Amino acid sequence: MARNGDDELAGGAITVSDDVVERMGRAWRELRRGAATTVVRDRMFGTDDEAIEPGHMDVLDVLDGPWRMGDVAARLRVDPSTITRTIQRMEIDGLVERTPDLQDRRVVTVSATPAGRRIHGEVAQRRSDILQRVLAPLDPAQRRQLVDLLDRFIDSLDDYVRNCTV
């Protein structure tokens, strides 16, 4: 029985139609490519001496106070070694500072510096300005539906990753 482009199989399992999968794959590709285009990247992350890497912005998005390095890695869904290298580069750039935990010297916390918070605020404002323009053609109900569906898609992707056996 067809349902919104999906076909229901015996036992209630649902398979997504090839058309929907193809369109979603195309949208995924365009989101990755569009977000990486020079125009969007330069406008969002800057081009001058204070330009920031997108991955560094991801870290600053998380750092609303001191965080344990492992917690930052988990929140961003990356390997701890990846976050260690990223934080090292950000520390050199003056965006974050690492501090040994006073209770457990093996634990290191990371927090944004004043410069990191300032740059984060500037980039967050530019990101907001871009998204305002991109979302403006949609009516309020469509915008809400889009973000609700994207949240569900992310949850589904997380479930896939958790249950994936490579």
C-alpha positions as CSV (number, residue, x, y, z in Angstrom):
1,M,0.0,0.0,0.0
2,A,1.6,3.3,-1.1
3,R,1.7,6.0,1.6
4,N,3.2,9.4,0.8
5,G,5.7,7.9,-1.6
6,D,6.6,5.0,0.7
7,D,5.6,1.3,0.3
8,E,4.5,-0.7,3.2
9,L,5.9,-4.2,3.4
10,A,4.4,-7.2,5.2
11,G,4.7,-7.0,8.9
12,G,4.4,-3.2,9.0
13,A,7.9,-2.4,8.0
14,I,8.2,0.6,5.7
15,T,10.6,0.9,2.8
16,V,11.1,4.4,1.3
17,S,10.5,4.7,-2.4
18,D,13.5,5.1,-4.7
19,D,12.3,8.5,-5.8
20,V,12.3,9.8,-2.2
21,V,15.7,8.3,-1.5
22,E,17.1,9.8,-4.7
23,R,15.7,13.3,-3.9
24,M,17.0,13.1,-0.3
25,G,20.4,12.1,-1.5
26,R,20.4,15.0,-4.0
27,A,19.3,17.4,-1.2
28,W,22.0,16.1,1.1
29,R,24.7,16.6,-1.5
30,E,23.5,20.1,-2.3
31,L,23.4,21.1,1.4
32,R,27.0,19.9,1.8
33,R,28.1,21.6,-1.4
34,G,26.1,24.7,-0.9
35,A,27.3,25.2,2.6
36,A,30.9,24.8,1.5
37,T,30.7,27.3,-1.4
38,T,33.1,30.1,-1.2
39,V,30.4,32.8,-1.1
40,V,28.5,31.3,1.9
41,R,31.6,30.1,3.7
42,D,33.4,33.5,3.3
43,R,30.3,35.4,4.4
44,M,29.6,33.2,7.4
45,F,33.1,32.4,8.6
46,G,35.1,35.4,7.4
47,T,38.1,36.0,5.1
48,D,40.3,38.3,7.2
49,D,42.7,37.6,10.0
50,E,39.8,36.7,12.2
51,A,38.3,34.1,9.9
52,I,37.3,30.9,11.7
53,E,37.2,27.3,10.6
54,P,33.7,25.8,10.5
55,G,34.8,23.0,12.9
56,H,36.1,25.7,15.3
57,M,32.7,27.4,15.2
58,D,31.1,24.0,16.0
59,V,33.3,23.8,19.2
60,L,32.5,27.4,20.2
61,D,28.7,26.7,19.7
62,V,29.1,24.1,22.4
63,L,31.3,25.9,24.9
64,D,28.8,27.8,27.1
65,G,31.1,27.3,30.0
66,P,34.0,24.9,30.9
67,W,33.5,21.5,29.4
68,R,35.5,18.3,29.7
69,M,37.3,17.5,26.5
70,G,35.5,14.1,26.2
71,D,32.1,15.7,26.7
72,V,32.9,18.2,23.8
73,A,33.8,15.2,21.6
74,A,30.6,13.4,22.5
75,R,28.4,16.4,22.0
76,L,29.9,17.0,18.5
77,R,29.9,13.3,17.7
78,V,33.6,13.1,16.9
79,D,36.5,10.9,18.2
80,P,38.2,12.3,21.3
81,S,41.6,12.5,19.4
82,T,39.9,14.7,16.8
83,I,38.7,17.1,19.4
84,T,42.1,17.2,21.0
85,R,43.7,18.3,17.8
86,T,41.0,20.8,17.1
87,I,41.3,22.3,20.6
88,Q,45.1,22.5,20.3
89,R,44.7,24.6,17.1
90,M,42.0,26.7,18.7
91,E,44.2,27.3,21.7
92,I,47.1,28.5,19.5
93,D,44.6,30.9,17.8
94,G,43.6,32.2,21.2
95,L,40.0,31.0,20.9
96,V,39.9,28.6,23.8
97,E,41.9,27.7,26.9
98,R,42.5,24.4,28.5
99,T,42.6,24.0,32.3
100,P,43.5,20.9,34.3
101,D,40.7,19.9,36.6
102,L,41.7,20.7,40.3
103,Q,40.0,17.5,41.6
104,D,41.4,15.2,38.9
105,R,44.6,16.3,37.1
106,R,44.0,13.7,34.4
107,V,40.9,15.6,33.3
108,V,41.2,18.7,31.2
109,T,38.4,21.3,30.7
110,V,38.2,23.7,27.9
111,S,36.4,27.0,27.7
112,A,36.2,29.9,25.3
113,T,38.4,32.9,25.8
114,P,37.0,36.4,25.6
115,A,38.3,36.5,22.0
116,G,36.7,33.2,21.2
117,R,33.3,34.4,22.6
118,R,33.6,37.6,20.6
119,I,34.3,35.8,17.3
120,H,31.6,33.3,18.1
121,G,29.1,36.1,18.6
122,E,30.1,37.7,15.3
123,V,29.9,34.5,13.3
124,A,26.7,33.5,15.0
125,Q,25.1,36.8,13.9
126,R,26.3,36.3,10.3
127,R,24.9,32.8,10.3
128,S,21.6,34.1,11.6
129,D,21.5,36.8,8.9
130,I,22.2,34.2,6.2
131,L,19.5,31.8,7.5
132,Q,17.0,34.6,7.8
133,R,17.4,35.3,4.1
134,V,17.4,31.7,3.1
135,L,14.3,30.9,5.2
136,A,12.4,34.1,4.3
137,P,10.6,32.6,1.2
138,L,8.9,30.0,3.4
139,D,5.9,30.9,5.4
140,P,6.1,30.4,9.3
141,A,4.3,27.0,9.2
142,Q,6.7,25.8,6.5
143,R,9.7,27.0,8.5
144,R,8.5,25.2,11.6
145,Q,7.8,22.0,9.7
146,L,11.2,22.2,8.1
147,V,13.1,22.4,11.4
148,D,10.8,19.8,13.0
149,L,11.5,17.4,10.2
150,L,15.2,18.1,10.3
151,D,15.3,17.4,14.0
152,R,13.5,14.0,13.3
153,F,16.0,13.3,10.5
154,I,19.0,14.0,12.8
155,D,17.5,11.7,15.5
156,S,17.0,9.0,12.8
157,L,20.5,9.4,11.6
158,D,21.8,9.2,15.2
159,D,19.8,6.0,15.7
160,Y,21.3,4.6,12.5
161,V,24.9,5.4,13.7
162,R,24.2,3.9,17.1
163,N,22.8,0.7,15.6
164,C,25.2,0.4,12.6
165,T,27.4,-2.6,12.4
166,V,30.0,-1.8,9.8
